[in-house]
Amino acid sequence: MGTWSTTCTIDNPGSRIDIVADATLPGVNGGENSGNRGGNGTETADDAPRYDEDGNLLRPGCRTVLCRDGYSVGSLPDVTLADLASFRPAAPTLESEPTGVGIVGMPTNLVSSAAEQSIPGSLFGYDVVVRFTPVGYRFSYGDGAARTATTGGASWAALGQAQFTPTGTSHAYGRRGDYTVAVTVQYAAAVSFTGGAWRDIDGLVEATTDGHPVRILEARTALVDRTCAENPAGAGC
């Protein structure tokens, strides 16, 4: 019976270090004890060299992200939305214009703001960063009407529009009264373990701001002076 011998070569191209090893057993040429060896007695690898997404060489036969120097062999756990219960995005802001009031039959403009958020913490014993990215806005206007938008809207001034003109997030109320407006922002979630690549999580996380009051008034016109034909510069002409 021969003695196993090994050779190891190291290649350092500058961006990574490649380590390749061969193991040979002299005198073995494919007999019943040859196992998965080549005809010359050289042990052949069942896989070509593998690298993780950062260009690090994985140990021979390893397929997992953490299977490289400085890490133990294993794989990162799967993450679901339920696992992110302790990571919550901040509630969005919500404003209306004209500020807090509106006119029956005329658009009241709602504007919400939410930003991408990265929250560090610990998950399954690993250092992790959870990223929340806003992808949808659902406005509830308090009178039974609702609208979904891809953005939180913008003020009339920012849009270059005149006051009381329709926008992508405005709403015209049919009756006067006091209404409570709410907005729910939907966030796509992703996690990064120990500074690694981002991994998207299935589903959406929601954060809601409610309790924003809007008072809708009626607007009436009345003739208090001469007609517009008589006084084109008069009020309401």
N, C-alpha and C positions, 0 to 999 in steps of 0.2 A: 504494500500500500504506500503510495507516495505521500509527500507532505505538501499541504497547501502553501502557496506563496502568493503574495499580492504586490501589485505595483500601483502607484498613485501619481497622477499628473495634475498640475495646477496651472491654469491659464488665467492671467489677469489682464483683460483688454482695457481696463480703466473704468468701465461702468459697472462691472461685476467680476466676481472670481469664480471660475469654473473648476470644480474638483471632480475628476473622473478616476475610478479605480477598477482594476481587473483582478480576478482571483483565478489561479490556475492550480491544477492538480496533475503533476507529471505522470505520464503513463496511462492516463485514462482516456480512452478513445471511443466513448459511447457505449460501454458495456452496460450490464444490468444496473450498475450503481452510478451510471453516469448522470442521471437526472437530466436537468435542462442545461447541458453543456454542449459546446460545439465539438466538431470532430477532432480538433487538435487538443482537446482537454481544457480549453479556456472557458471559464464561466461566462455566459452571455446574459446581458441585462434584458429583462422583459420589456423595458421601456426606454425610450431615448431620454436624454437629459431634459428635465422639466424645470420651468421657471414660474414664479408667481407673477402677479400683475405689476409688481415693482421691479422686475428683472432679477430677483434673487434666486439663486439655484436651489432647488428643493433637494433633499436627500434622496438617494436612489430608491425607487419604489414608492416614494411618497407623492401624494396628490393634493395634500391640504395646504392652506395658506400659511399655517404656522409651522410647517415641517421644514425648518431651515435653522441654521446656527443661531443659538441664543433663544430658541423657542422649543417647547416640548411638542411632541407629535400629537396632533389633534385637529379638530375643525371648529370654526366659529359656530356658535349656536344660531338656529333660526330665530328670527325676531318677528313678533306679531304686534298689532296695535295694543293688545291687552298688556304686553310687556312694557309698554311706554306709559303706563298709568301715572307714574310719578313725574313724567316730563310733559308739561302742558304749555302750549303757546299763550302769550299774553292776549287778552281780549282786545278786539279792534276798537278804534274810535268811530264815533258816529255824530254827524252834524247835519242840520237842515238849514235851508235858506229859502225865503227870508228867515232869519234866526228865530226859531221857535213858533213861527206863525205861517199861515197860508191862506189862500182865498179859494172859496168853493168854485170848482170848475176850472181852476187854473193850476198849472204844475207847481208842486212843492218839490224842491230838489234835495235829494238825500246824498250825502257824501260820506264814505267810510274809508278808513286807512288802516292797512295792515302790512307789515314788513316781514321779510324772511328772518327767521330767528334760529340761532345755533345755541343749544343748551348742553353744557358739559355735565358729566355725572358718571355713575358706575352702573353696569348692567352685567349680570351673571359673573361678577368678579372681575370684569374687564373695565378699563377706562374707556369711556365712550362719549361721543358727541352726537346729539340728536338734532337734526335740521328740519325745520318746518317751513314750507314754502307755500304762500297763499295761491290757490288756483281757482277759487270760486267764491261768490258773495250772494247770499240769499237775504233779500230785504222783505220784512214783514211790516206793512204800513199801518196796522192797527185797526183797519176797517174790514178785514177779511181778505184783502188783496195782498199779493206777494209777487216778487220778481227775482229771477236769478240772473246774475251778470258775471262776466269774467274779470271785471275790475270793480273797484269801489266807487267809481264815478269821480267827477271833478266839479268845482264851483263854476257858476256861470262866467265869472271873470276869466278863469283859467281856460275855459272853452271858447272864449270870445263871443259868447251869446248874450242876448238881452235878458233881463230879468223876466221870469214867468214864461220862459220858453221850455219846451220838453227836452229832456236829456235821457241818457241810457239808464238812469236810476231814479228819475222823477216819478211823481204820482199825483194825479188830480183827484181830490176828494169830492164826493157828490153831495155831502151834507156838512153843515157846520158842526163843530163840537171839538172835544178834547180827545186826542188819539195818542197812543203809546207806540212808538216805532222801535223796531229791533233789526239788527243785522247779525247774521251768522256767517262766519268766514270758514271755508273749508281749506285745510292745509294738507299737502302731500308731505309724508314723512320719509326721512332717510337716516341711516346710522353709519357712523364710522368708528370702528374699533381700533384703539391704540394708534390713531393717526393713519389708518389704512384707507382703502378706497371706500367710497360711499355705496351703501347697499339700500336700495329702495324697499319700502315696506308697503305691502298691499293694503288698500283702503285709504280712508281720509280721516283726519282728526278735525273736530269742529270746535270753534270758540265763539261765544255769543256775547254781544252787548245789547242789552235791552233797557227799557225804562226811559227812552228818550221821548219827552213830551212835545207834541205839536198841537197848537190851537188853530183850528180852521175857522175863518170868519167869512161872513157874506159881504160882498161889496155892492153898494147901490149908488146910482148916480141921480142927481136931482138938479133941476134947473133953478138957479138962484139969481140969475141976471138975464140979460138979453140972450136971444138965441145966437147960435154960432154964426148964422147968416148975418145977424145984426152986429155981432162982435166976435169976429174970427179969433181974436186973441184971448177970449174969455176962458175960464176954467172948464176943462173937459173938451175944448174944441181942438 
